[in-house]
Amino acid sequence: MVSKFMDLTDRQLELKLCETYFSIMNKTKTLNISLEELCSVSKISYNNAVKVIPADFIENYFFLKILISKIDNEVLDELKTEIIDDDVSTVYDKILEGITLRFEKFIIYKIAIQTLSQGLDKKINICFKLLNENFSFMTNLLKLVEKQNQNCVLQNIKSVALNLVFIKVLEKFLQTEDQDIDSIIGLIDKYLTEIQDLGFLFGFLKKAS
């Protein structure tokens, strides 16, 4: 049978396989998902799948990177729409909203991400491999919410600090089965405040008085 997805672009094929991968993992809590199973469930032909997947790919990292890229693009687009005419919210408020939106997207895949992070070695491995993606998101978030251009060194310091906030919240996020975003917002707010109080971001995170 000819796949109905044969006319999709390479990027669309990647996203379809990625969504299928995490859907299966959310249901089964297993890392052992073959490419044949992905093709069967997603209704994408094996020949089309191998065109977009490297021969030596590591499936958990490969698809997690695609997922995070998809989530980050969606978050930044949504936030841009939300704040386009917002002259009231502070930079702090907008950063809090941006990181919160990211976690709202993550909740959908929480079981799968927990499965990927089982064991300290896997958690550390994924953390280090995705530092660049997280740093990139925080840099783009800062560019979106800050009106003035920042010098490269200062922006990098801010991005690293926000990346640390995200990692600390993610660790707590993965430790529970809770799907309540309010508790996550509380943690983000707590860690952002700590960074602000320590002066790591040179006062750029200021709450509304």
N, CA and C of each residue as an Amber inpcrd file, in Angstrom:
protein
   627
   0.8460000  -1.2040000   0.0000000   0.0000000   0.0000000   0.0000000
   0.8780000   1.2490000   0.0000000   0.5650000   2.2260000  -0.8140000
   1.3340000   3.4520000  -0.8920000   0.9910000   4.3480000   0.2930000
   2.0220000   4.8420000   0.9680000   1.7940000   5.7040000   2.1280000
   1.1260000   6.9990000   1.7110000   0.1450000   7.4120000   2.5000000
  -0.5270000   8.6760000   2.2120000   0.3510000   9.8650000   2.5770000
   1.5190000   9.6040000   3.2260000   2.4260000  10.6670000   3.6260000
   3.6130000  10.7930000   2.6790000   3.5370000  10.1490000   1.5140000
   4.6880000  10.1330000   0.6230000   5.0090000  11.5110000   0.0440000
   4.0410000  12.4420000   0.0580000   4.2670000  13.7690000  -0.5000000
   4.7240000  14.7860000   0.5430000   4.9340000  14.3550000   1.7760000
   5.3790000  15.2580000   2.8210000   6.8430000  15.6420000   2.6030000
   7.1960000  16.8380000   3.0740000   8.5950000  17.2620000   3.0280000
   9.3910000  16.4620000   4.0580000  10.7140000  16.5430000   3.9480000
  11.5640000  15.8390000   4.9070000  11.2720000  16.2890000   6.3400000
  11.0860000  17.5880000   6.5230000  10.8010000  18.1150000   7.8660000
   9.4710000  17.5850000   8.3830000   8.4660000  17.5360000   7.5370000
   7.1590000  17.0180000   7.9430000   7.2360000  15.5360000   8.2830000
   8.0420000  14.7900000   7.5400000   8.2350000  13.3690000   7.8420000
   8.9090000  13.1990000   9.2000000   9.9230000  14.0120000   9.4650000
  10.6120000  13.9670000  10.7610000   9.6430000  14.2340000  11.9110000
   8.8210000  15.2660000  11.7330000   7.8730000  15.6260000  12.7910000
   6.8310000  14.5370000  13.0010000   6.3530000  13.9270000  11.9150000
   5.3750000  12.8570000  12.0270000   5.9600000  11.6590000  12.7520000
   7.1750000  11.2630000  12.4110000   7.8430000  10.1480000  13.0770000
   8.1270000  10.4850000  14.5350000   8.4970000  11.7350000  14.7770000
   8.7800000  12.1900000  16.1420000   7.5230000  12.1250000  17.0080000
   6.4170000  12.6420000  16.5010000   5.1610000  12.6040000  17.2490000
   4.7540000  11.1580000  17.5430000   4.9430000  10.2930000  16.5680000
   4.6060000   8.8800000  16.7530000   5.5000000   8.2510000  17.8120000
   6.7860000   8.5660000  17.7670000   7.7500000   8.0340000  18.7300000
   7.3370000   8.3720000  20.1530000   7.0160000   9.6420000  20.3950000
   6.6630000  10.0590000  21.7480000   5.2610000   9.5920000  22.1460000
   4.3810000   9.4550000  21.1820000   3.0560000   8.9140000  21.4690000
   3.1510000   7.4710000  21.9570000   3.9670000   6.6800000  21.2720000
   4.1700000   5.2840000  21.6810000   4.8140000   5.2240000  23.0570000
   5.8270000   6.0470000  23.2730000   6.5310000   6.0200000  24.5500000
   5.6290000   6.4700000  25.6990000   4.7650000   7.4570000  25.4380000
   3.8230000   7.9010000  26.4720000   2.9050000   6.7670000  26.9110000
   2.5650000   5.8900000  25.9710000   1.6490000   4.7850000  26.2610000
   2.3570000   3.5720000  26.8540000   3.5560000   3.2740000  26.3480000
   4.2240000   2.0280000  26.7200000   5.3380000   2.2090000  27.7520000
   5.8480000   3.4220000  27.9020000   6.9670000   3.7170000  28.8000000
   8.1870000   2.8550000  28.4710000   8.4210000   2.6310000  27.2080000
   9.5630000   1.8330000  26.7870000  10.4150000   2.5940000  25.7980000
  11.7350000   2.3250000  25.8500000  12.6620000   2.9530000  24.9160000
  12.8740000   2.1010000  23.6730000  12.4240000   0.8560000  23.7490000
  12.6740000  -0.0850000  22.6540000  11.6050000   0.0360000  21.5710000
  11.7360000   1.0720000  20.7580000  10.7870000   1.3210000  19.6770000
  11.5530000   1.2260000  18.3630000  11.2280000   0.2450000  17.5750000
  11.9550000   0.0340000  16.3210000  11.4540000   0.9860000  15.2400000
  12.2900000   1.2060000  14.2470000  11.8950000   2.0420000  13.1210000
  10.7320000   1.4080000  12.3720000  10.7170000   0.0790000  12.3110000
   9.6060000  -0.6240000  11.6580000   8.2850000  -0.3340000  12.3760000
   8.3280000  -0.3200000  13.7110000   7.1110000  -0.0230000  14.4810000
   6.6740000   1.4190000  14.2550000   7.6380000   2.3330000  14.2310000
   7.3060000   3.7360000  13.9740000   6.6230000   3.8990000  12.6200000
   7.1550000   3.2180000  11.6230000   6.5830000   3.3080000  10.2760000
   5.1770000   2.7260000  10.2360000   4.9860000   1.6100000  10.9290000
   3.6820000   0.9550000  10.9350000   2.6290000   1.8330000  11.5930000
   2.9600000   2.3940000  12.7530000   1.9940000   3.2130000  13.5000000
   1.7370000   4.5370000  12.7960000   2.7870000   5.1420000  12.2510000
   2.6450000   6.4580000  11.6150000   2.1300000   6.3840000  10.1820000
   2.0960000   5.1530000   9.6310000   1.6620000   4.9330000   8.2440000
   2.6150000   5.5770000   7.2380000   3.8780000   5.6850000   7.6220000
   4.9110000   6.1970000   6.7320000   5.7370000   5.0210000   6.2400000
   6.0040000   4.9820000   4.9500000   6.7540000   3.8600000   4.4100000
   8.1800000   3.8500000   4.9480000   8.7400000   2.6670000   5.0590000
  10.1040000   2.5110000   5.5660000  11.0900000   3.2650000   4.6750000
  10.8800000   3.2040000   3.3730000  11.7780000   3.8780000   2.4280000
  11.7770000   5.3910000   2.6310000  10.6070000   5.9600000   2.9220000
  10.5350000   7.3940000   3.1830000  11.1880000   7.7390000   4.5190000
  11.0070000   6.8630000   5.4950000  11.5620000   7.1190000   6.8320000
  13.0820000   7.1480000   6.8110000  13.6920000   6.1900000   6.1230000
  15.1550000   6.1160000   6.1310000  15.7940000   7.2680000   5.3670000
  15.0030000   7.9780000   4.5810000  15.5310000   9.1360000   3.8670000
  15.8310000  10.2980000   4.8160000  15.1020000  10.3640000   5.9280000
  15.2520000  11.5000000   6.8430000  15.9230000  11.1160000   8.1550000
  16.1790000   9.8360000   8.3570000  16.8020000   9.3780000   9.5930000
  18.2050000   8.8590000   9.2890000  19.2290000   9.4020000   9.9460000
  20.6080000   8.9390000   9.6990000  20.7730000   7.4550000  10.0310000
  21.6340000   6.7880000   9.3130000  21.8380000   5.3500000   9.5160000
  22.3430000   5.0390000  10.9210000  23.1220000   5.9620000  11.5140000
  23.7100000   5.7190000  12.8270000  23.0130000   6.5190000  13.9290000
  21.7420000   6.8660000  13.6990000  21.0690000   7.7420000  14.6530000
  20.8110000   7.0490000  15.9890000  20.8310000   7.8520000  17.0610000
  20.4370000   7.3950000  18.3930000  19.0260000   7.9080000  18.6010000
  18.0580000   6.9940000  18.5810000  16.6610000   7.4090000  18.4570000
  16.1930000   8.3620000  19.5480000  16.5720000   8.0960000  20.8170000
  16.0430000   8.9530000  21.8780000  16.5330000  10.3950000  21.7450000
  17.8120000  10.5840000  21.4450000  18.3470000  11.9350000  21.2870000
  17.8680000  12.5700000  19.9800000  17.8450000  11.7980000  18.9120000
  17.4240000  12.2910000  17.6010000  16.0130000  12.8750000  17.6600000
  15.0760000  12.1160000  18.2190000  13.6880000  12.5740000  18.2570000
  13.4600000  13.6300000  19.3430000  14.2000000  13.5440000  20.4440000
  14.0520000  14.5590000  21.4860000  14.5040000  15.9230000  20.9660000
  15.5650000  15.9370000  20.1870000  16.0520000  17.1970000  19.6130000
  15.0190000  17.7890000  18.6480000  14.3960000  16.9360000  17.8490000
  13.3490000  17.4030000  16.9300000  12.1630000  17.9520000  17.7180000
  11.7770000  17.2280000  18.7720000  10.6370000  17.6520000  19.5900000
  10.8910000  19.0120000  20.2260000  12.0700000  19.1980000  20.8000000
  12.3830000  20.4570000  21.4730000  12.4210000  21.6070000  20.4670000
  12.9660000  21.3660000  19.3000000  12.9780000  22.3900000  18.2610000
  11.5490000  22.7970000  17.8930000  10.6750000  21.8150000  17.7450000
   9.2690000  22.0820000  17.4200000   8.5980000  22.8840000  18.5410000
   8.7960000  22.4570000  19.7780000   8.1930000  23.1360000  20.9230000
   8.6970000  24.5710000  21.0190000   9.9920000  24.7550000  20.8810000
  10.5700000  26.0900000  21.0380000  10.0680000  27.0530000  19.9690000
   9.9480000  26.5870000  18.7500000   9.4050000  27.4440000  17.6830000
   7.9690000  27.8400000  17.9790000   7.1690000  26.8850000  18.4680000
   5.7760000  27.1760000  18.8100000   5.6860000  28.1750000  19.9560000
   6.5100000  27.9790000  20.9810000   6.4830000  28.8630000  22.1480000
   6.8530000  30.2950000  21.7580000   7.9230000  30.4450000  21.0100000
   8.3710000  31.7840000  20.6310000   7.3530000  32.4760000  19.7260000
   6.7150000  31.7240000  18.8330000   5.6780000  32.3000000  17.9730000
   4.4680000  32.7470000  18.7940000   4.0530000  31.9020000  19.7400000
   2.9000000  32.2340000  20.5860000   3.1970000  33.4320000  21.4740000
   4.3930000  33.4420000  22.0540000   4.7600000  34.5530000  22.9350000
   4.8550000  35.8540000  22.1520000   5.3970000  35.7920000  20.9620000
   5.5090000  36.9850000  20.1310000   4.1330000  37.5830000  19.8640000
   3.1490000  36.7220000  19.6040000   1.7830000  37.1820000  19.3690000
   1.1910000  37.7920000  20.6340000   1.4810000  37.1750000  21.7880000
   0.9170000  37.6430000  23.0540000   1.4460000  39.0170000  23.4530000
   2.7150000  39.2750000  23.2030000   3.3330000  40.4910000  23.7380000
   3.4890000  41.5990000  22.7060000   3.0160000  41.3860000  21.5030000
   3.2510000  42.3540000  20.4300000   2.7490000  43.7530000  20.7820000
   1.6330000  43.8320000  21.4970000   1.0960000  45.1360000  21.8840000
   1.1170000  45.3250000  23.3930000   1.9360000  44.5430000  24.0790000
   1.9920000  44.5860000  25.5430000   3.0760000  45.5580000  25.9950000
   2.6560000  46.7140000  26.4750000   3.5950000  47.7070000  26.9980000
   3.5280000  47.8000000  28.5170000   2.8180000  46.8520000  29.1400000
   2.6130000  46.8920000  30.5860000   3.5010000  45.8830000  31.3090000
   3.5370000  44.6600000  30.7910000   4.2980000  43.5950000  31.4500000
   5.7910000  43.9040000  31.4430000   6.4600000  43.5330000  32.5210000
   7.9060000  43.7230000  32.6120000   8.6230000  42.6140000  31.8530000
   9.9280000  42.7950000  31.6670000  10.7490000  41.7490000  31.0550000
  10.6480000  40.4800000  31.8850000  10.6460000  40.6460000  33.2170000
  10.5010000  39.5050000  34.1220000   9.2220000  38.7340000  33.8110000
   8.1070000  39.4390000  33.6790000   6.8110000  38.8080000  33.4060000
   6.8510000  38.0300000  32.0880000   7.4770000  38.6190000  31.0860000
   7.5030000  37.9980000  29.7650000   8.4000000  36.7600000  29.7500000
   9.5090000  36.8280000  30.4780000  10.3770000  35.6570000  30.5730000
   9.6770000  34.5440000  31.3330000   9.0070000  34.9000000  32.4120000
   8.2310000  33.9180000  33.1740000   7.1850000  33.2600000  32.2790000
   6.5200000  34.0580000  31.4660000   5.5010000  33.5280000  30.5610000
   6.1230000  32.6200000  29.5080000   7.2650000  33.0200000  28.9690000
   7.9190000  32.2160000  27.9430000   8.3440000  30.8450000  28.4550000
   8.9690000  30.8090000  29.6320000   9.4060000  29.5310000  30.1980000
   8.2040000  28.6930000  30.6150000   7.1530000  29.3530000  31.0980000
   5.9270000  28.6360000  31.4660000   5.2960000  27.9720000  30.2440000
   5.2190000  28.7070000  29.1330000   4.6720000  28.1400000  27.8950000
   5.4710000  26.9080000  27.4740000   6.7690000  26.9640000  27.6530000
   7.6120000  25.8240000  27.2870000   7.2480000  24.5890000  28.1180000
   7.0400000  24.7870000  29.4060000   6.6680000  23.6580000  30.2580000
   5.2450000  23.1600000  29.9720000   4.3590000  24.0550000  29.5720000
   3.0110000  23.6240000  29.1940000   3.0710000  22.6600000  28.0130000
   3.9870000  22.9310000  27.0820000   4.1800000  22.0290000  25.9420000
   4.8190000  20.7140000  26.3990000   5.7360000  20.8020000  27.3520000
   6.4240000  19.6120000  27.8410000   5.4880000  18.6490000  28.5550000
   4.4560000  19.1920000  29.2170000   3.5420000  18.3500000  29.9950000
   2.9270000  17.2530000  29.1320000   2.6360000  17.5650000  27.8910000
   2.0260000  16.5940000  26.9760000   2.9060000  15.3640000  26.8320000
   4.2230000  15.5800000  26.8930000   5.1890000  14.4900000  26.6710000
   5.8930000  14.0740000  27.9650000   5.2900000  14.3990000  29.1000000
   5.9730000  14.2160000  30.3800000   6.3730000  12.7680000  30.6320000
   5.4670000  11.8320000  30.3970000   5.7670000  10.4240000  30.6450000
   6.9340000   9.9680000  29.7840000   6.9280000  10.3740000  28.5320000
   8.0050000   9.9850000  27.6220000   9.3370000  10.5810000  28.0590000
   9.3330000  11.8540000  28.4580000  10.5730000  12.4990000  28.8850000
  11.0830000  11.8620000  30.1720000  10.1570000  11.4880000  31.0670000
  10.5580000  10.7780000  32.2790000  11.1990000   9.4400000  31.9300000
  10.6300000   8.7550000  30.9540000  11.1780000   7.4690000  30.5170000
  12.5850000   7.6460000  29.9540000  12.7840000   8.6970000  29.1580000
  14.0980000   8.9670000  28.5900000  15.1360000   9.3010000  29.6560000
  14.6660000   9.8310000  30.7910000  15.5790000  10.3060000  31.8330000
  15.7750000   9.3050000  32.9610000  15.2670000   8.1060000  32.8220000
  15.4270000   7.1050000  33.8750000  16.8900000   6.7260000  34.0300000
  17.3640000   6.8270000  35.2420000  18.7700000   6.5130000  35.5070000
  19.6290000   7.7510000  35.4130000  20.5620000   7.9100000  36.3260000
  21.3940000   9.1030000  36.3860000  22.2340000   9.2740000  35.1250000
  22.7390000   8.1650000  34.5790000  23.5920000   8.2630000  33.3980000
  22.8290000   8.8050000  32.2040000  21.5660000   8.3370000  32.0220000
  20.7510000   8.8280000  30.9140000  20.3880000  10.2950000  31.1070000
  20.0700000  10.6470000  32.3570000  19.6750000  12.0260000  32.6480000
  20.8270000  12.9880000  32.3580000  22.0240000  12.6210000  32.7910000
  23.1940000  13.4630000  32.5580000  23.5040000  13.5420000  31.0640000
  23.4020000  12.4050000  30.3850000  23.6990000  12.3520000  28.9570000
  22.7670000  13.2670000  28.1700000  21.4720000  13.1710000  28.4400000
  20.4910000  14.0040000  27.7470000  20.6910000  15.4730000  28.0950000
  20.9670000  15.7320000  29.3630000  21.1590000  17.1160000  29.8110000
  22.2860000  17.7790000  29.0460000  23.4240000  17.1230000  28.9630000
  24.5650000  17.7160000  28.2820000  24.3330000  17.8380000  26.7790000
  23.6630000  16.8640000  26.1900000  23.4240000  16.9100000  24.7570000
  22.4600000  18.0220000  24.3620000  21.5830000  18.3910000  25.2780000
  20.5620000  19.3790000  24.9460000  20.8650000  20.7710000  25.4820000
  22.0280000  20.9460000  26.1040000  22.3770000  22.2600000  26.6290000
  22.3610000  23.3160000  25.5280000  22.8320000  22.9590000  24.3460000
  22.8900000  23.9150000  23.2440000  21.4930000  24.3490000  22.8190000
  20.5410000  23.3740000  22.7710000  19.1620000  23.7010000  22.3940000
  18.5220000  24.6170000  23.4380000  18.7590000  24.3170000  24.7130000
  18.2010000  25.1490000  25.7840000  18.7980000  26.5510000  25.7600000
  20.1020000  26.6160000  25.5570000  20.7780000  27.9120000  25.4920000
  20.2300000  28.7340000  24.3260000  20.0300000  28.0820000  23.1880000
  19.4960000  28.7700000  22.0120000  18.1050000  29.3210000  22.2860000
  17.2590000  28.5210000  22.9550000  15.9070000  28.9880000  23.2700000
  15.9610000  30.2200000  24.1660000  16.7780000  30.1630000  25.2220000
  16.8570000  31.2860000  26.1530000  17.3870000  32.5390000  25.4660000
  18.3420000  32.3760000  24.5610000  18.8730000  33.5130000  23.8110000
  17.7890000  34.1410000  22.9410000  17.0300000  33.3110000  22.2470000
  15.9450000  33.8170000  21.4030000  14.8270000  34.4260000  22.2290000
  14.5880000  33.8650000  23.4180000  13.5850000  34.4260000  24.3210000
  14.0000000  35.8270000  24.7580000  15.2570000  35.9980000  25.1110000
  15.7550000  37.3090000  25.5270000  15.6550000  38.3270000  24.3880000
  16.0070000  37.9140000  23.1890000  15.9240000  38.8120000  22.0370000
  14.4860000  39.2600000  21.8010000  13.5440000  38.3770000  22.1000000
  12.1380000  38.6830000  21.8710000  11.5810000  39.6530000  22.9070000
  11.9670000  39.4830000  24.1720000  11.3250000  40.2580000  25.2400000
  12.0810000  41.5230000  25.6290000  13.3650000  41.6120000  25.2800000
  14.1310000  42.8140000  25.6000000  14.0860000  43.7820000  24.4250000
  13.7180000  45.0010000  24.7090000  13.5790000  45.9880000  23.6410000
  14.9350000  46.4780000  23.1390000  15.8840000  46.6450000  24.0400000
  17.1850000  47.1540000  23.6280000  18.1140000  45.9980000  23.2840000
  19.0270000  46.2540000  22.3610000  20.0270000  45.2560000  22.0010000
  21.0610000  45.1460000  23.1140000  21.4410000  43.9170000  23.4190000
  22.4310000  43.6780000  24.4530000  23.7530000  43.2630000  23.8140000
  24.8490000  43.5810000  24.4890000  26.1170000  43.0870000  23.9730000
  26.1750000  41.5770000  24.1470000  26.9880000  40.9450000  23.3180000
  27.0000000  39.4820000  23.2290000  27.3570000  38.8180000  24.5490000
  28.3470000  39.3600000  25.2600000  28.7950000  38.7650000  26.5200000
  27.6820000  38.7900000  27.5570000  27.0350000  39.9410000  27.6940000
  25.9560000  40.0720000  28.6690000  24.7940000  39.1470000  28.3290000
  24.4530000  39.0780000  27.0570000  23.3510000  38.2090000  26.6450000
  23.6750000  36.7470000  26.9150000  24.9150000  36.3470000  26.6900000
  25.3160000  34.9670000  26.9590000  25.2140000  34.6460000  28.4500000
  25.6010000  35.5950000  29.2930000  25.5050000  35.3870000  30.7420000
  24.0420000  35.1960000  31.1510000  23.1770000  36.0290000  30.6020000
  21.7530000  35.9210000  30.9020000  21.1830000  34.5890000  30.4240000
  21.5740000  34.1800000  29.2180000  21.0680000  32.9290000  28.6530000
  21.4950000  31.7320000  29.4980000  22.7470000  31.7470000  29.9450000
  23.2380000  30.6620000  30.8020000  22.4570000  30.6220000  32.1080000
  22.2160000  31.7890000  32.6970000  21.4730000  31.8530000  33.9540000
  20.0500000  31.3280000  33.7890000  19.3850000  31.7230000  32.6970000
  18.0220000  31.2420000  32.4560000  18.0150000  29.7490000  32.1390000
  19.0530000  29.2680000  31.5010000  19.1830000  27.8400000  31.2330000
  19.2670000  27.0700000  32.5420000  20.0010000  27.6080000  33.5020000
  20.1050000  26.9670000  34.8140000  18.7480000  26.9340000  35.5200000
  17.9840000  28.0120000  35.3750000  16.6270000  28.0340000  35.9400000
  15.7850000  26.9210000  35.3330000  15.8490000  26.8180000  34.0190000
  15.0590000  25.7920000  33.3360000  15.4550000  24.3920000  33.7980000
  16.7420000  24.1240000  33.9050000  17.2170000  22.7970000  34.3080000
  16.7620000  22.4580000  35.7300000  16.8220000  23.4480000  36.6320000
  16.3960000  23.2110000  38.0170000  14.9020000  22.8980000  38.0850000
  14.0980000  23.6350000  37.3090000  12.6550000  23.3780000  37.2970000
  12.3620000  22.0340000  36.6240000  13.0870000  21.7330000  35.5500000
  12.8840000  20.4690000  34.8460000  13.1500000  19.2790000  35.7600000
  14.1720000  19.3860000  36.6000000  14.4860000  18.3030000  37.5320000
  13.3130000  18.0350000  38.4700000  12.7220000  19.0960000  39.0010000
  11.5470000  18.9430000  39.8720000  10.3480000  18.4260000  39.0700000
  10.1960000  18.9430000  37.8720000   9.0910000  18.5670000  36.9810000
   9.0780000  17.0610000  36.7240000  10.2640000  16.4760000  36.5360000
  10.3650000  15.0610000  36.1950000  10.2700000  14.1390000  37.4110000
  10.3170000  14.7150000  38.5990000  10.2810000  13.9000000  39.8100000
   8.8640000  13.5390000  40.2490000   7.8650000  14.1870000  39.6860000
   6.4810000  13.9630000  40.1040000   5.6050000  13.5810000  38.9180000
   4.4160000  13.0730000  39.2400000   3.4230000  12.7690000  38.2050000
   2.4440000  13.9300000  38.0310000   2.6560000  14.9890000  38.7900000
   1.7560000  16.1390000  38.7930000   1.6910000  16.7840000  37.4100000
   0.4810000  17.0550000  36.9460000   0.2740000  17.7250000  35.6620000
  -0.1540000  19.1830000  35.8510000  -0.0850000  19.6700000  37.0850000
  -0.5550000  21.0220000  37.4050000   0.5040000  22.0560000  37.0370000
   0.1930000  22.9240000  36.1090000   1.1520000  23.9200000  35.6590000
   1.3840000  24.9970000  36.7130000   0.4160000  25.1900000  37.6390000
   0.5680000  26.2270000  38.6640000   1.7840000  25.9860000  39.5500000
   2.0240000  24.7220000  39.8910000   3.1850000  24.4110000  40.7320000
   4.4800000  24.6830000  39.9740000   4.4630000  24.4670000  38.6660000
   5.6360000  24.7470000  37.8360000   5.8880000  26.2530000  37.7560000
   4.8250000  27.0300000  37.5930000   4.9620000  28.4830000  37.5510000
   5.5860000  28.9920000  38.8430000   5.1470000  28.4040000  39.9610000
   5.6940000  28.7910000  41.2580000   7.1960000  28.5480000  41.3450000
   7.6330000  27.4110000  40.8110000   9.0620000  27.0830000  40.8290000
   9.8640000  28.0150000  39.9170000   9.3230000  28.2760000  38.7260000
  10.0090000  29.1850000  37.8000000  10.1750000  30.5550000  38.4490000
   9.0860000  31.0370000  39.0500000   9.1020000  32.3420000  39.7150000
  10.1320000  32.3530000  40.8390000  10.1760000  31.2720000  41.6070000
  11.1110000  31.1650000  42.7380000  12.5610000  31.2560000  42.2770000
  12.9020000  30.4790000  41.2530000  14.2900000  30.4440000  40.7980000
  14.6830000  31.7120000  40.0450000  13.7440000  32.3060000  39.3150000
  14.0300000  33.5850000  38.6630000  14.2920000  34.6680000  39.7050000
  13.5160000  34.6410000  40.7850000  13.6980000  35.6190000  41.8610000
  15.0500000  35.4450000  42.5240000  15.4550000  34.1920000  42.7200000
  16.7620000  33.9380000  43.3250000  17.8850000  34.5070000  42.4660000
  17.7800000  34.3190000  41.1680000  18.7980000  34.8500000  40.2630000
  18.8020000  36.3750000  40.2990000  17.6000000  36.9420000  40.3390000
  17.4900000  38.3910000  40.4010000  18.1200000  38.9190000  41.6860000
  17.8330000  38.2630000  42.7960000  18.3540000  38.7130000  44.0870000
  19.8680000  38.5980000  44.1650000  20.4320000  37.6030000  43.4770000
  21.8840000  37.4290000  43.4830000  22.5900000  38.3810000  42.5250000
  21.7990000  39.0140000  41.6770000  22.3640000  39.9920000  40.7580000
  23.0700000  39.3930000  39.5550000  22.8260000  38.1130000  39.2660000
  23.5140000  37.4630000  38.1560000  23.1280000  38.0790000  36.8100000
  21.9310000  38.6320000  36.7390000  21.4770000  39.1640000  35.4520000
  21.5220000  40.6870000  35.4250000  22.3130000  41.2590000  36.3440000
  22.5570000  42.6990000  36.3400000  21.2720000  43.5160000  36.3710000
  20.3080000  43.0250000  37.1170000  19.0820000  43.7900000  37.3380000
  18.1070000  43.7840000  36.1990000  18.2950000  42.9450000  35.1960000
  17.3620000  42.9950000  34.0580000  16.0540000  42.3040000  34.3780000
  16.0320000  41.4660000  35.4300000  14.7950000  40.8040000  35.8330000
  14.1640000  41.5840000  36.9700000  13.3070000  42.5030000  36.6430000
  12.6670000  43.3160000  37.6560000  11.1680000  43.1000000  37.6290000
  10.6460000  42.6920000  38.7650000   9.1940000  42.5280000  38.8650000
   8.5200000  43.8770000  38.9200000   7.2540000  43.8570000  38.5380000
   6.4630000  45.0830000  38.6770000   6.2760000  45.3830000  40.1600000
   6.4320000  46.6140000  40.5350000   6.3120000  46.9740000  41.9450000
   4.8530000  47.1580000  42.3220000
